[in-house]
Amino acid sequence: MGFLRFSLLLFTVALLTSTALSDLILSKVDRCIDLTSQIVRITSTLKVENPDSNPVSEVLLAFPERQAKNLAYLTATLHGGKGKAKTSAATLPVEVANPNGKPQGLNFYSVSLQKKLVKGDSLILDVLAVFTHALQPFPEKITQADVQLGLFQESAHYLSPYVVKVQSLIVKLADTRVEFYTKLDNTKIHGSEIKYGPYENLPPYSYSSIVVHFTCNQPFAVAKELVREIEISHWGNVQVTEHYNVVHAGARSKGEFSRLDYQARLQIQGASAIKQLVVKLPPRAHSVYYRDEIGNISTSHLWGDSKKTELLIEPRYPMFGGWKTAFTIGYGLPLWDFLFESEGKRFLNITFGSPMDELVIDHLIVKVVLPEGSKDIVVSSPFPVKQSEEAKLSHLDIVGRPLVVLEKTNIVPEHNQYFQVYYSFNKLSMLREPLMLISGFFFLFVACIIYMHADMSISKSSASYVAKLQWDEVQAAVQQVESIIYRCLTLHEKLESSLRNLSRTGDVEACKAARKTSDASLKELSKELKPLMAFLQSSPAASQILPKVEELVAKERELQERLMTKHSAAVDGYEKKSGGREIENRVAAQQQKIAALRQGLEDILEFIGEI
């Protein structure tokens, strides 16, 4: 705060040493600062007189640099006539100016007059300046139960390069509870309004800083980025899709959030939280939806009449300071309400900004998707925007649809004005998609007819058909070999099971009987295997898989021999009543080889199964 006061002192000294840039006089200045929301609007009514003999064609408006950084919208209107005979207001061009001899720390804007102001003439200007991020939450962090306070700084004197004879200022607050406000001469407070002045005969660049600290529970809804896509269909619809990335830019929440306290005391707990958002859509909007990354959100209400359509949406959770959310709104509009023709060209006439109330947009991207075949595209906007062109491929497109991209930063509701996109379009191009669909269905039906009446079978005498039959026979034979090997492995397991029973019961006769049964079954399986192997060895189609099958059979026979040797050694040991350690030593060598052979068999079976 000390550094701020020192900077303000230097700024005031620089203004006091500056000289007027013109002999114009502001005979009366009435200002009103609206602080009822996060968007600061300053309305100034200036009565301008020219006492000099030189005609003047412009009026300069001055803003401090720190304030000009947050200037989002500036407009000046001129009222004609005198007294009660005033005509409708005429908007005057406003441009950035850089006059000679301007003081440091000030930004100037020039209002161009419709006709020069000669000596003795006067006019009345209404100037509207809209600022974003100018109202600062103070303190910066609050709890769920605290109220939000806002801090705003301005000058009680109208900052102008001209002499001001009489001026006054009214500050409108969002609440009657005021923590602090700067008290100067002729300062009055009444309810939620603070009045400064009148002040008379002030020199150019007069500046008197005031600070207002007041209760401001209005939510600070700021869209860090908003992408609006407007797609035109000449078949009768304009589809609008808006992707929002919103943050509550007010006093950040500290401490834990209690849903119980919030629900029990809605008027006190989270008074500044974003509970709902109001979207004012054009009349006859239809097919409206509201969803986020999770899916559709049912907490929304839609109603409308012939003049308006309003969508009331609620986020999934109340948004406190610093909290963020992202969601999408989509709706359709009747084409005839927004697309018109003029001088042989069609043009879209639709609003630029967001339809959401009191929303600040840091970065706005508007994409206008024109029908394929559009050309000679021209954009007419009421304010400067960054423009580029791209192409978008959609269903039934060939070269893509022209995509006009408009970008602008620091957007306020005052930017929600109509802009136009002019383009040329051949009516015959509308027949492209229907003809493509008709042609596609026609060729599909022709293909079906040809398929139903044509003989698509493969000749049984062809080489490919014979090769396929041979390969099918080889595969069938290999599958039978696999089945026999698996049956052999089952018998091996029964033989191993008899040895385990022998070690547990010592019944040698039962073990010999199991051995005899297994021998008989293995001999039968060996007989079944011989013709299959003979067929595979004689078939040319089995040349690639035959080595693996032969290896499989060989390993199975070797495994049989090892198992029989192990079985004989174990039975012989029990008949001679040898010790358990001695029997284990006899079969240990065989057991290692048996395990390796089994692993080899499993690998070969897996390989053959994948062919």
DOROKE-872734 format. One line per field, with one value per residue (C-alpha): z, x, y; residue in three letters. Coordinates in steps of 0.1 Angstrom, whole numbers, plus 2048, in hexadecimal, padded with zeros to 3 digits. Layout:
N
Z c(Z/...)
X c(X/...)
Y c(Y/...)
res c(ALA/...)
This chain:
611
Z c(800/807/7E4/7D5/7E7/7DC/7B7/7BA/7C7/7AA/792/7A1/7A0/77B/774/786/771/750/73A/727/704/6F8/700/703/723/734/743/755/75D/76D/774/782/78C/78E/7A6/7A9/798/790/770/777/761/761/750/74A/73B/72D/722/70B/701/6E9/6F3/6DA/6B6/6A8/69F/6B1/6A2/6BF/6E4/6F8/715/72E/743/75B/74C/769/762/73C/73F/74B/732/720/70F/707/6F4/6EF/6E4/6D9/6E0/6C7/6CB/6E8/708/704/6DF/6E0/6C4/6C8/6D3/6B8/6BF/6B7/6AC/6C9/6C2/6D5/6D4/6DA/6DD/6DF/702/713/738/741/751/73C/71F/707/6F1/6D6/6D0/6AC/6A8/68C/685/692/6B2/6AA/6C2/6DA/6D1/6EA/6EA/703/703/715/71B/728/734/73F/753/75C/77A/787/7A7/7BD/7D9/7FA/80E/7F3/807/81B/82C/822/83C/834/81E/800/800/7E2/7DF/7C3/7BD/7A7/7A6/7B4/799/775/765/745/730/731/74B/75E/76B/77F/786/79D/7A2/7AF/7B9/7B9/7D0/7D1/7F5/810/827/821/833/828/80F/80A/817/805/804/7F9/800/808/80C/809/80B/7F0/7DF/7E6/7D6/7D1/7C7/7B8/7B2/79E/788/788/772/758/765/788/79B/7BE/7C8/7DA/7E7/7EE/802/803/805/7E3/7E4/7BE/7AF/799/77C/763/744/73F/71D/709/6E8/6D4/6B5/69E/682/665/654/636/63E/659/678/689/6A3/6BF/6D6/6F3/707/728/740/75E/77E/79C/79C/7BD/7E0/7E1/7F9/817/82E/828/817/82B/817/837/841/81E/81A/83D/839/814/81A/82F/825/804/7FD/7E1/7D2/7AE/7B3/791/76F/759/733/71E/6FD/6DD/6D9/6C9/6D5/6D5/6DC/6FA/70E/72B/734/741/73E/753/73E/73E/75C/766/77D/762/75A/739/731/717/702/6E0/6EC/700/70B/72D/739/75E/765/786/788/798/7B7/7C4/7B8/7D2/7CB/7B8/7AE/789/773/74E/73B/719/70E/6EC/6DB/6B8/6A8/68B/66C/65F/67F/679/654/63B/617/60A/5E7/5DC/5FC/61B/63D/661/67A/69E/6BF/6C7/6EC/706/70E/733/74C/75A/74E/748/72C/72C/70A/6F1/6D2/6BA/69E/681/66C/64A/631/61A/5FA/60A/5FD/5FD/623/634/659/666/68C/6A1/6B2/6A9/6AA/69F/681/670/659/65B/64D/65F/653/65C/650/62A/624/608/60C/62E/63A/63D/662/66C/68D/6A1/6C1/6DB/6FF/71C/713/726/720/70C/6F1/6EC/6CC/6A9/690/66C/657/631/618/5F6/5F1/5D2/5D8/5C3/5DE/5F5/5DE/5E4/604/5F9/5D8/5EB/601/5E4/5D0/5EE/5F3/5CE/5CB/5EB/5DC/5BB/5CE/5E2/5C2/5B2/5D1/5D2/5AE/5A9/5B0/5C8/5D1/5CC/5B2/5C2/5A8/5AF/5BF/5DC/5E4/5E4/5FA/612/615/61A/636/646/647/656/671/679/67C/692/6A9/6AD/6B5/6CF/6DE/6E0/6F1/70A/712/716/72E/742/745/750/76C/778/778/78D/7A4/7AA/7B6/7CE/7DC/7DF/7F4/80A/80E/804/7EF/7D4/7C3/7BD/7AE/796/78C/783/76F/75C/753/747/731/720/71A/70D/6F4/6E6/6E2/6D0/6B7/6B1/6AC/691/674/67C/67B/65A/64B/656/649/627/623/611/624/645/63C/653/672/66F/681/6A0/6A0/69E/6BA/6CF/6CA/6D1/6F2/6FD/6F8/70A/726/728/72B/747/75A/756/762/780/788/786/79D/7B7/7B7/7B9/7D7/7EA/7E2/7F0/80D/807/81B/80F/80A/7F4/7DE/7DA/7CE/7B4/7A4/7A8/788/774/783/776/753/755/75F/742/729/736/731/70E/706/713/6FD/6DE/6E4/6E9/6C8/6B4/6C3/6B5/691)
X c(800/81D/82B/809/806/829/821/800/813/82B/80E/7FC/81B/820/7FC/7FE/81D/80B/7FB/7DA/7DA/7BD/7A9/789/775/760/745/734/73E/727/735/726/73B/727/737/719/72B/74E/74D/754/740/748/72E/739/724/73A/72E/74A/74F/767/770/78D/78A/79A/781/785/77E/786/782/79D/796/7B1/7B6/7D3/7E8/7DF/7BA/7BE/7CC/7AA/796/780/767/765/74A/73F/71D/711/6EF/6E1/6C8/6C2/6AF/692/696/6B3/6B5/6C1/6E5/700/71E/73F/760/779/79E/7BE/7D0/7F3/7F2/812/81C/807/811/822/80C/7ED/7DC/7C7/7A9/79C/776/771/754/73C/742/75C/754/759/75D/73F/730/72B/720/718/72B/720/73F/73D/75D/75B/777/77F/794/793/77F/797/78B/79A/7A3/7AE/7A4/785/774/753/740/750/742/756/764/76E/788/786/79C/794/797/77C/786/780/7A2/7A2/7BB/7A1/795/776/75F/746/747/737/73C/724/731/716/71F/711/708/701/71C/73B/75C/76E/76C/782/772/778/767/742/741/71F/714/6F0/6E8/6FD/708/725/725/744/740/737/75A/760/77B/794/7B3/7BD/7C8/7B9/7BB/7AF/7B2/795/792/772/772/74F/73B/73A/72A/724/737/755/74E/76B/76E/793/78A/76A/768/748/742/726/71E/707/6F1/6DD/6C4/6B5/6CA/6E7/6F8/70A/722/733/750/756/773/767/778/76C/784/778/787/796/787/79C/795/780/75E/741/723/70E/714/70F/6ED/6E1/6E9/6E7/6E4/704/71A/72B/719/731/732/726/706/6F6/6FC/6E2/6E5/6CF/6CA/6BA/694/68A/6AA/6A6/6B8/6C9/6E2/6FA/715/739/755/741/721/6FF/6F6/6D2/6D3/6C8/6A7/69C/67F/676/65D/65C/674/68E/69B/6AC/6C2/6C9/6E6/6F5/718/71D/72A/728/747/75B/777/793/77E/77B/763/760/740/72F/70F/6FF/6E0/6D0/6C2/6AA/6BE/6A6/6AB/6D0/6D9/6CF/6D7/6E4/6F2/6F6/708/6FC/706/703/6F8/6FE/70B/730/734/726/700/709/701/71E/739/75D/76F/795/798/77B/77E/760/760/747/744/736/727/73F/744/741/759/760/75E/75E/759/74A/74F/745/767/78A/790/7AB/7A0/7AC/79E/7A0/78E/779/770/74E/737/733/74D/766/77E/771/75C/76A/770/773/785/781/794/793/79E/78E/769/74C/726/728/73B/71C/714/70B/726/722/733/72D/733/729/719/70C/6E9/6F2/70C/6EF/6E8/70B/704/6E2/6F1/70E/6F5/6DF/6FE/70B/6EA/6E7/70A/703/6E3/6F5/710/6F6/6E5/705/70F/6EE/6EF/714/724/73F/74A/76E/773/77B/795/7A9/7CB/7C1/7A3/7B7/7D2/7B7/7A8/7CB/7D3/7B1/7BA/7DC/7CD/7B4/7D0/7E5/7C7/7C3/7E8/7E5/7C7/7DB/7F8/7E1/7D2/7F6/7FE/7DF/7EB/80D/7FC/7EA/80B/81A/7FC/801/824/818/7FE/81A/82F/811/803/81F/807/81E/804/7EC/809/812/7EE/7ED/80D/7FE/7DF/7F3/809/7EB/7DB/7FC/800/7DD/7E4/805/7F1/7D9/7F6/808/7EF/7ED/813/814/7FB/80D/82E/81F/80C/81E/808/816/83A/83C/82B/838/85A/848/82F/84B/85E/83E/83A/85F/85F/83F/84F/86E/858/847/868/874/854/855/879/870/852/867/882/868/855/876/881/861/863/886/87A/895/894/881/8A1/8AF/890/890/8B4/8AC/88F/89E/8B3/895/87E/894/893/86D/867/87B/869/847/850/85C/83B/827/83B/837/811/80D/820/80B/7EB/7F3/7F8)
Y c(800/817/811/817/839/843/83A/84C/86B/86A/866/884/89A/891/89B/8BC/8C6/8BD/8D7/8D6/8C7/8DC/8FB/8E7/8EB/8D2/8E8/8CB/8A7/88E/86C/84C/82D/80D/7F4/7DD/7C0/7B5/7CA/7EE/806/82B/842/866/882/89D/8BF/8CB/8F0/900/924/925/931/911/8F6/8D5/8B3/89C/899/887/86F/867/848/83E/822/80A/810/80E/7EB/7E0/7F4/7DB/7F2/817/829/84D/859/87C/88A/8A2/8BE/8D5/8D1/8B9/8B7/89F/885/861/85C/858/843/854/843/83E/836/835/856/861/887/89C/8A6/88C/886/865/84A/853/843/858/850/867/86C/878/891/890/8B4/8CC/8DF/904/922/926/904/8E8/8C4/8A8/887/868/852/82E/81D/7F9/7E9/7C5/7BA/7DD/7D4/7C0/7A9/7B4/79F/788/768/762/745/735/74A/76C/787/792/7B6/7CA/7E5/800/81E/83C/861/878/892/88A/884/899/8AD/8CA/8E3/8D6/8F1/8DC/8B7/89C/877/85C/83A/81E/801/7DD/7E0/7FA/7EB/800/7F8/818/834/853/872/893/8B4/8B1/88C/87C/858/84D/828/817/837/84E/871/886/8AB/8C1/8CE/8EE/8FD/8E0/8E3/8C9/8A7/8AD/88C/884/860/84F/82B/818/7F8/7E8/7C8/7B8/795/794/776/77E/766/767/751/74C/73F/73C/72B/732/71D/729/711/71A/701/70D/6F2/708/709/71C/706/719/706/719/70A/71D/71B/730/73A/74E/76B/779/775/752/739/72E/711/6F3/6F3/6E7/6DC/6D9/6FD/709/6F8/702/727/730/755/757/73A/741/762/76A/747/741/72D/731/742/752/74E/764/752/760/759/738/727/702/6E1/6F1/6DC/6E2/6C9/6C7/6AD/694/696/6A7/6BD/6BC/6DB/6F3/704/712/729/742/754/766/780/76D/74B/748/72C/72A/712/706/6F8/6D6/6E8/70C/71F/731/749/739/71A/711/6FE/6F6/6EF/6F0/701/6F9/704/708/727/72B/734/74F/764/768/762/77C/786/7A7/7B1/78D/782/771/77D/770/78A/77D/789/788/783/76B/76B/766/782/796/77F/78B/778/77A/769/764/74F/751/737/73A/71B/723/70A/6F8/70C/72E/748/76E/76F/791/798/7B8/7BE/7DC/7DB/7CF/7A9/791/77E/75E/743/71D/6FF/6E5/6C2/6B5/699/697/6B3/6B1/6CF/6DB/6F7/71B/724/748/74D/76E/774/790/794/7A6/7A1/7B0/7AE/7CF/7BB/7A5/7B9/7AC/7A5/799/77F/784/769/75D/73B/729/71A/6FC/6F3/6EA/6CC/6BE/6AB/69D/691/680/66E/663/658/644/632/62B/61B/608/5F9/5F1/5DF/5CB/5C1/5B6/5A3/590/586/57F/55D/566/543/537/51C/4FA/4F3/513/510/527/511/4F1/501/50C/4E9/4DA/4F3/4EC/4C7/4CE/4E4/4C9/4AF/4C6/4CC/4A6/4A3/4BE/4AC/48B/49D/4AD/48B/47D/499/490/46C/479/48D/46E/45B/477/476/450/458/472/459/43F/457/45E/43A/423/40E/400/3EB/408/41B/3FE/3FB/421/41B/3FE/413/430/41A/40B/42D/43D/420/426/44B/443/42E/44B/463/44E/454/479/47D/469/481/4A0/493/48C/4AD/4CA/4E3/4D7/4DE/4FE/4EF/4CB/4D1/4DF/4C2/4A9/4BA/4BA/494/48D/4A1/48F/46D/478/485/462/451/468/463/43D/43D/453/43D/41D/42C/437/415/401/417/410/3EA/3E9/3FE/419/439/458/46C/451/44F/474/474/459/46D/490/48E/482/49D/4BA/4AD/4A6/4CA/4D7/4C0/4CB/4F0/4E8/4D7/4F4/50D/4F8/4F3/519/520/507/515/538/52B)
res c(MET/GLY/PHE/LEU/ARG/PHE/SER/LEU/LEU/LEU/PHE/THR/VAL/ALA/LEU/LEU/THR/SER/THR/ALA/LEU/SER/ASP/LEU/ILE/LEU/SER/LYS/VAL/ASP/ARG/CYS/ILE/ASP/LEU/THR/SER/GLN/ILE/VAL/ARG/ILE/THR/SER/THR/LEU/LYS/VAL/GLU/ASN/PRO/ASP/SER/ASN/PRO/VAL/SER/GLU/VAL/LEU/LEU/ALA/PHE/PRO/GLU/ARG/GLN/ALA/LYS/ASN/LEU/ALA/TYR/LEU/THR/ALA/THR/LEU/HIS/GLY/GLY/LYS/GLY/LYS/ALA/LYS/THR/SER/ALA/ALA/THR/LEU/PRO/VAL/GLU/VAL/ALA/ASN/PRO/ASN/GLY/LYS/PRO/GLN/GLY/LEU/ASN/PHE/TYR/SER/VAL/SER/LEU/GLN/LYS/LYS/LEU/VAL/LYS/GLY/ASP/SER/LEU/ILE/LEU/ASP/VAL/LEU/ALA/VAL/PHE/THR/HIS/ALA/LEU/GLN/PRO/PHE/PRO/GLU/LYS/ILE/THR/GLN/ALA/ASP/VAL/GLN/LEU/GLY/LEU/PHE/GLN/GLU/SER/ALA/HIS/TYR/LEU/SER/PRO/TYR/VAL/VAL/LYS/VAL/GLN/SER/LEU/ILE/VAL/LYS/LEU/ALA/ASP/THR/ARG/VAL/GLU/PHE/TYR/THR/LYS/LEU/ASP/ASN/THR/LYS/ILE/HIS/GLY/SER/GLU/ILE/LYS/TYR/GLY/PRO/TYR/GLU/ASN/LEU/PRO/PRO/TYR/SER/TYR/SER/SER/ILE/VAL/VAL/HIS/PHE/THR/CYS/ASN/GLN/PRO/PHE/ALA/VAL/ALA/LYS/GLU/LEU/VAL/ARG/GLU/ILE/GLU/ILE/SER/HIS/TRP/GLY/ASN/VAL/GLN/VAL/THR/GLU/HIS/TYR/ASN/VAL/VAL/HIS/ALA/GLY/ALA/ARG/SER/LYS/GLY/GLU/PHE/SER/ARG/LEU/ASP/TYR/GLN/ALA/ARG/LEU/GLN/ILE/GLN/GLY/ALA/SER/ALA/ILE/LYS/GLN/LEU/VAL/VAL/LYS/LEU/PRO/PRO/ARG/ALA/HIS/SER/VAL/TYR/TYR/ARG/ASP/GLU/ILE/GLY/ASN/ILE/SER/THR/SER/HIS/LEU/TRP/GLY/ASP/SER/LYS/LYS/THR/GLU/LEU/LEU/ILE/GLU/PRO/ARG/TYR/PRO/MET/PHE/GLY/GLY/TRP/LYS/THR/ALA/PHE/THR/ILE/GLY/TYR/GLY/LEU/PRO/LEU/TRP/ASP/PHE/LEU/PHE/GLU/SER/GLU/GLY/LYS/ARG/PHE/LEU/ASN/ILE/THR/PHE/GLY/SER/PRO/MET/ASP/GLU/LEU/VAL/ILE/ASP/HIS/LEU/ILE/VAL/LYS/VAL/VAL/LEU/PRO/GLU/GLY/SER/LYS/ASP/ILE/VAL/VAL/SER/SER/PRO/PHE/PRO/VAL/LYS/GLN/SER/GLU/GLU/ALA/LYS/LEU/SER/HIS/LEU/ASP/ILE/VAL/GLY/ARG/PRO/LEU/VAL/VAL/LEU/GLU/LYS/THR/ASN/ILE/VAL/PRO/GLU/HIS/ASN/GLN/TYR/PHE/GLN/VAL/TYR/TYR/SER/PHE/ASN/LYS/LEU/SER/MET/LEU/ARG/GLU/PRO/LEU/MET/LEU/ILE/SER/GLY/PHE/PHE/PHE/LEU/PHE/VAL/ALA/CYS/ILE/ILE/TYR/MET/HIS/ALA/ASP/MET/SER/ILE/SER/LYS/SER/SER/ALA/SER/TYR/VAL/ALA/LYS/LEU/GLN/TRP/ASP/GLU/VAL/GLN/ALA/ALA/VAL/GLN/GLN/VAL/GLU/SER/ILE/ILE/TYR/ARG/CYS/LEU/THR/LEU/HIS/GLU/LYS/LEU/GLU/SER/SER/LEU/ARG/ASN/LEU/SER/ARG/THR/GLY/ASP/VAL/GLU/ALA/CYS/LYS/ALA/ALA/ARG/LYS/THR/SER/ASP/ALA/SER/LEU/LYS/GLU/LEU/SER/LYS/GLU/LEU/LYS/PRO/LEU/MET/ALA/PHE/LEU/GLN/SER/SER/PRO/ALA/ALA/SER/GLN/ILE/LEU/PRO/LYS/VAL/GLU/GLU/LEU/VAL/ALA/LYS/GLU/ARG/GLU/LEU/GLN/GLU/ARG/LEU/MET/THR/LYS/HIS/SER/ALA/ALA/VAL/ASP/GLY/TYR/GLU/LYS/LYS/SER/GLY/GLY/ARG/GLU/ILE/GLU/ASN/ARG/VAL/ALA/ALA/GLN/GLN/GLN/LYS/ILE/ALA/ALA/LEU/ARG/GLN/GLY/LEU/GLU/ASP/ILE/LEU/GLU/PHE/ILE/GLY/GLU/ILE)
